[in-house]
Amino acid sequence: MTLLQTLYVNGKRLNQSIDDLAQIGQLANGGICRLAFSAEDLQGRELVRRWMVEAGLEVRIDTAGNMIGRLPGKLKLPALATGSHIDTVPCGGKFDGNLGVLAGLEVVRTLQEKGVTLNHPLEVIVFADEEDTMIGSRAMAGTASLNAADYHRKDGRPMDECVNQVGGNWLQLAQARRTRQDICAFVELHVEQGGVLETAGRQIGVVQGVVGMQRYRIDITGRPNHAGTTPMDQRQDALVAAARVVLAVNRLATQPPGDRVATVGALQVSPNAANIVPGRVEASLDVRDLDQAVIDDLVGNLRAEMAAIAEATHTHIELVPQLNVAPSPAAPHIQATIAEVSAGLGLSSMSMPSRAGHDALEMGRFTDMGMIFVPSEGGWSHSEVEYTTPEECTQGANVLLETLLRLDRHYS
């Protein structure tokens, strides 16, 4: 396979940009705290805006607070788009989200320096508040609630106030919605946030899609009673029932075929005393897979098992829905392009799902979507020890550049 252009990003400049942005919100332990809509987030957005302008991009803020840098194309066509987010968790790393934004910026810088103009306009997007509400990408996809009261930010600030603060307009939030006629394809470069690539010894992850997720609350009601005077065969022990449910979840998730995951991550036991048989347990359930049918089958089978457990333990078990996010598959031709480009650049690759949510999840609701992963050392992410080598960042950016060049021809 030959490359469309002999173009390579400036890896030194890309990694310097990552280091420079990391200075904003840096903590004493080396982590980054740049919460969405905070003073640090605004400072980071201003730095990226300045870099965009210097690179020749036309920059605007949409009504959801997304910052969009646009490079005109030769023809009046829908845009190709890339990007990610620059907000962080309370103690995050300098690669999560940031790499996708700054690699997109580096692609623009490279095209400009080499005098290459795409047929399509090219947009680099900094999505608003990915780490908490995903309001930016959801508004762009048209899936966001227009009622500010529906959002419960971790910092307690009103959603409309936050969006307006960064230049958005909450009253006109619906106008942030884009369609396939606006954006023909979106490709996001991101660190893996897991250890699959490193374990497999591969350099590039070709993302098959972002998994769907369902969350439930499991309510188990038994009967609290004296731990010393209640015989074992007369107990209605809610915690024993909960233990059986946890084991059932694990067994159903590990049964072949498939690559689903399911987790009971939180338990609240009542009365929670050493000398009382537990009368009530509230547990969480998180189920994820790239295939909605697989998720539905697991939950259906679990309901049947819970009914049997409830009968055996003389308890009542109820599964209460909390969250339902549908899977977002990557476009097959974008997956194939990323794999071909990786091979052409001499980089090993593998197909894999994204089990974490990304802005690409929502972008895939209305247009063709693809994602490129690069390794995270040790599988660490959302942590001050998060690390992806400068070489790996550069490799990912080069795959992104060539992929966009190929998609420019494909959609033309």
C-alpha positions in Angstrom: 0.0 0.0 0.0 1.3 3.4 -0.9 0.5 6.5 1.1 -1.5 9.2 -0.6 0.9 11.9 0.4 4.4 11.9 1.8 3.2 13.8 4.8 4.2 13.4 8.5 3.4 15.5 11.4 6.0 17.3 13.4 6.2 15.0 16.4 8.4 17.3 18.4 5.9 20.1 18.1 2.9 17.9 18.9 4.5 16.6 22.1 5.6 20.1 23.1 2.0 21.2 22.7 0.9 18.4 24.9 3.4 19.4 27.6 2.5 23.1 27.3 -1.2 22.5 27.7 -0.4 20.2 30.7 1.0 23.2 32.6 -2.5 24.6 33.0 -4.1 22.9 36.0 -1.0 20.9 37.0 -1.1 19.6 40.5 1.9 19.1 42.9 1.8 15.3 42.3 2.1 15.8 38.5 -1.6 15.2 37.8 -3.8 17.6 35.9 -7.0 19.2 37.3 -8.8 21.1 34.6 -12.4 20.5 35.4 -14.9 21.5 32.7 -16.0 25.2 33.0 -13.4 25.9 35.7 -10.9 28.8 35.5 -8.3 26.3 34.4 -10.5 24.9 31.6 -11.2 28.4 30.3 -7.4 29.1 30.4 -6.8 25.9 28.5 -9.5 26.6 25.9 -8.0 30.1 25.3 -4.5 28.6 24.7 -5.9 26.1 22.2 -8.0 28.8 20.5 -4.9 30.9 20.1 -3.0 27.9 18.6 -6.0 27.3 16.2 -5.9 30.9 15.0 -2.2 30.8 14.5 -2.6 27.7 12.4 -5.1 29.5 10.1 -8.3 28.0 11.4 -11.6 30.0 11.6 -12.7 29.5 15.2 -16.2 29.7 16.6 -18.0 28.6 19.8 -21.3 26.9 19.2 -24.3 27.2 21.4 -23.3 24.2 23.5 -19.9 25.6 24.3 -18.0 23.5 21.8 -14.9 25.2 20.3 -14.7 24.5 16.5 -11.7 25.4 14.4 -12.5 25.1 10.6 -10.1 24.9 7.7 -11.8 25.6 4.4 -11.7 23.0 1.6 -11.6 23.3 -2.2 -15.2 22.3 -2.6 -18.6 23.0 -1.0 -18.8 19.6 0.8 -19.6 18.4 4.3 -16.7 18.7 6.6 -14.3 16.0 7.8 -14.0 16.4 11.6 -11.6 15.3 14.3 -11.0 16.3 17.9 -11.7 15.4 21.5 -11.8 17.2 24.8 -9.3 19.1 27.1 -11.3 18.9 30.4 -10.0 16.4 32.9 -11.1 14.4 35.9 -10.1 15.9 39.3 -6.6 14.3 39.1 -6.1 13.2 35.5 -3.2 12.9 33.1 -2.1 15.0 30.2 -3.0 12.6 27.3 -6.7 11.7 27.9 -8.7 13.8 25.4 -5.8 16.3 24.9 -4.0 14.1 22.4 -7.0 14.0 20.1 -7.4 17.7 20.1 -3.7 18.5 19.7 -3.1 15.8 17.1 -6.0 17.4 15.1 -4.3 20.7 15.4 -1.0 19.2 14.3 -2.7 17.8 11.2 -3.9 21.3 10.3 -0.4 22.7 10.9 1.1 20.0 8.6 -1.4 20.6 5.8 -0.8 24.3 5.9 3.0 24.1 5.9 3.0 21.6 3.0 0.4 23.7 1.0 -2.1 20.8 0.9 -5.8 21.8 0.7 -8.4 19.1 1.1 -11.5 18.9 -1.0 -13.6 18.9 2.2 -13.4 21.5 5.0 -11.6 20.1 8.0 -12.9 20.8 11.5 -11.0 20.3 14.8 -13.4 20.2 17.7 -12.9 20.8 21.4 -16.0 19.2 22.9 -17.4 20.8 26.1 -17.5 18.8 29.4 -16.7 15.3 28.2 -15.8 14.0 31.6 -19.0 14.8 33.3 -22.2 15.5 31.2 -20.9 15.1 27.6 -23.1 18.1 26.9 -21.0 19.2 23.9 -21.1 16.0 21.8 -24.6 15.2 22.9 -25.9 18.6 21.8 -24.1 18.2 18.5 -25.7 14.8 18.0 -29.1 16.1 19.1 -29.4 13.8 22.0 -29.0 16.3 24.8 -31.8 17.4 27.0 -32.7 21.0 26.6 -33.8 21.3 30.2 -30.9 22.5 32.4 -32.5 20.9 35.5 -31.9 17.5 34.0 -28.2 17.9 34.5 -26.6 17.2 37.9 -23.0 18.3 37.6 -20.6 17.0 40.2 -19.6 20.5 41.2 -23.3 21.5 41.6 -23.2 24.4 39.2 -26.2 25.0 36.9 -25.7 23.6 33.5 -27.0 26.7 31.6 -24.7 29.0 33.6 -21.7 26.8 32.7 -22.4 26.7 29.0 -23.0 30.4 28.8 -19.8 31.1 30.7 -17.6 29.6 27.9 -19.5 31.4 25.1 -22.4 29.1 24.5 -26.1 30.0 24.6 -28.2 27.7 26.6 -31.5 29.1 25.3 -30.4 28.2 21.7 -28.8 24.8 22.6 -30.7 23.0 19.9 -28.9 25.0 17.3 -25.7 23.1 18.1 -27.1 20.0 16.4 -25.2 18.9 13.3 -26.2 16.4 10.6 -24.5 14.2 8.0 -24.9 17.2 5.6 -22.6 19.2 7.9 -20.1 16.5 8.8 -19.5 13.5 6.6 -17.1 11.7 9.0 -15.6 12.1 12.4 -12.3 10.4 13.5 -11.1 10.6 17.1 -7.5 9.8 18.2 -7.4 8.8 21.8 -5.1 6.9 24.3 -6.5 3.5 24.9 -7.1 4.0 28.7 -6.5 0.3 29.2 -3.7 -2.3 28.7 -4.9 -4.4 25.8 -2.6 -2.9 23.2 0.4 -3.1 25.4 -0.3 -6.7 26.4 -0.8 -7.6 22.7 2.3 -5.7 21.6 0.4 -3.7 19.1 0.9 -0.1 18.2 -2.5 1.0 16.9 -6.0 0.1 18.0 -8.6 0.1 15.3 -11.7 0.8 17.3 -14.8 -1.3 16.2 -17.1 1.1 18.1 -17.9 2.4 21.5 -19.8 -0.1 23.6 -23.3 0.4 24.9 -23.9 0.6 28.6 -26.8 -0.3 30.9 -26.8 0.5 34.6 -29.3 -0.8 37.1 -29.9 -0.7 40.9 -30.5 -4.1 42.4 -32.9 -3.9 45.4 -32.9 -7.0 47.6 -35.3 -7.1 50.5 -35.2 -9.8 53.1 -35.9 -9.7 56.9 -33.5 -8.3 59.5 -33.3 -10.5 62.5 -31.0 -11.5 65.5 -27.8 -13.1 64.3 -27.6 -15.4 67.3 -31.2 -16.5 67.7 -32.3 -17.0 64.1 -31.7 -20.5 62.8 -30.0 -20.7 59.4 -33.0 -22.4 57.8 -35.3 -19.6 59.0 -33.4 -16.7 57.7 -34.3 -14.3 54.9 -30.7 -13.0 54.4 -30.6 -10.2 51.8 -26.8 -10.3 51.7 -26.7 -14.0 51.0 -29.1 -13.4 48.1 -26.8 -10.5 47.0 -23.8 -12.7 47.0 -25.5 -15.2 44.8 -26.6 -12.4 42.4 -23.0 -11.1 42.2 -21.8 -14.6 41.3 -24.5 -15.0 38.7 -23.5 -11.7 37.1 -19.9 -12.8 36.8 -20.8 -16.2 35.4 -23.2 -14.8 32.8 -20.5 -12.2 31.7 -17.8 -14.9 31.3 -19.9 -17.4 29.4 -18.8 -17.7 25.7 -19.2 -16.5 23.1 -18.7 -12.7 23.2 -16.6 -10.1 24.9 -19.2 -8.5 27.2 -18.3 -7.1 30.7 -20.6 -6.9 33.7 -19.8 -5.4 37.1 -21.4 -5.2 40.5 -19.3 -2.4 41.9 -21.2 -1.0 44.9 -23.1 -2.5 47.8 -25.1 -0.9 50.6 -26.1 -3.3 53.4 -28.8 -2.6 56.0 -28.8 -2.6 59.0 -25.1 -3.2 58.5 -24.4 -4.5 62.0 -22.3 -7.5 63.1 -25.1 -9.1 65.1 -28.0 -8.6 62.7 -29.0 -10.7 59.7 -29.0 -8.3 56.8 -32.5 -7.2 55.8 -31.8 -5.1 52.8 -29.1 -4.7 50.2 -28.8 -2.2 47.4 -26.3 -3.1 44.7 -25.2 -1.6 41.4 -25.0 -3.3 38.0 -23.0 -2.1 35.0 -23.2 -4.1 31.7 -21.3 -3.2 28.5 -21.0 -4.6 25.0 -20.7 -3.5 21.4 -23.9 -5.5 20.5 -27.1 -4.4 22.1 -28.6 -7.9 21.7 -25.8 -9.3 23.9 -26.6 -6.8 26.6 -30.3 -7.5 26.4 -29.6 -11.3 26.6 -27.4 -11.0 29.6 -29.9 -8.8 31.5 -32.8 -11.2 30.5 -30.9 -14.2 31.8 -30.0 -12.4 35.0 -33.7 -11.6 35.6 -34.5 -15.3 35.4 -31.6 -16.2 37.8 -32.6 -13.5 40.3 -36.2 -14.9 40.4 -34.7 -18.3 41.3 -32.4 -16.8 43.9 -35.2 -14.8 45.4 -37.3 -18.0 45.8 -34.4 -20.0 47.3 -33.5 -17.3 49.8 -37.1 -16.1 50.6 -36.2 -12.6 49.5 -37.6 -10.1 47.0 -35.3 -8.9 44.3 -36.0 -6.0 41.9 -33.9 -4.7 39.0 -34.4 -0.9 38.6 -33.1 0.8 35.4 -30.7 3.7 35.9 -29.0 4.4 32.6 -29.2 3.1 29.0 -26.7 4.2 26.5 -26.9 2.4 23.1 -23.7 1.2 21.4 -22.2 3.3 18.7 -20.4 1.2 16.0 -17.5 2.6 13.9 -18.1 2.8 10.2 -16.6 -0.4 8.5 -14.8 1.6 5.8 -13.2 3.9 8.4 -12.0 0.9 10.3 -10.5 -0.6 7.2 -8.9 2.7 6.3 -7.2 3.0 9.7 -5.9 -0.6 9.5 -4.6 0.0 5.9 -2.9 3.2 6.9 -1.3 1.6 9.9 0.1 -1.2 7.8 1.4 1.4 5.2 3.2 3.2 8.0 4.7 0.0 9.2 2.7 0.0 12.4 1.1 -3.1 13.9 -2.6 -2.9 14.7 -5.5 -4.8 16.1 -9.3 -4.4 16.1 -10.9 -3.8 19.5 -13.9 -2.2 21.1 -13.8 1.0 23.2 -15.2 0.1 26.6 -15.0 3.7 27.8 -17.2 6.5 26.6 -15.9 9.1 24.3 -17.3 12.1 22.3 -17.1 9.7 19.2 -19.9 7.7 20.9 -22.3 10.6 20.2 -20.9 11.7 16.9 -21.6 8.2 15.6 -25.3 8.8 16.2 -25.5 11.0 13.1 -22.5 10.5 10.9 -19.7 8.0 10.0 -17.4 7.6 13.0 -14.0 6.0 13.6 -11.5 5.9 16.4 -7.8 5.4 16.6 -6.2 4.1 19.9 -2.6 4.3 20.9 -1.2 2.4 24.0 -1.5 3.6 27.6 1.5 2.4 29.6 0.4 -0.1 32.2 -3.2 0.5 31.2 -3.3 3.6 33.5 -5.7 6.5 32.8 -7.6 9.1 34.8 -4.4 9.2 36.9 -1.3 11.3 37.3 0.8 8.3 36.2 -1.0 8.1 32.8 1.6 7.8 30.1 1.9 7.4 26.4 5.4 7.8 24.8 6.1 10.7 22.5 6.8 8.2 19.7 3.3 6.6 20.2 1.6 10.0 20.2 3.4 10.9 17.0 2.5 7.5 15.4 -1.2 8.0 16.3 -1.1 11.5 14.8 0.4 10.2 11.6 -2.3 7.6 11.3 -4.9 10.3 11.8 -3.3 12.5 9.1 -3.2 9.8 6.5 -6.7 8.5 7.4 -8.2 12.0 6.9 -6.4 12.3 3.5 -7.8 9.0 2.4 -11.3 9.9 3.7 -11.1 13.2 1.8 -10.8 11.2 -1.4 -13.4 8.6 -0.4 -16.2 11.0 0.3 -15.3 13.2 -2.6 
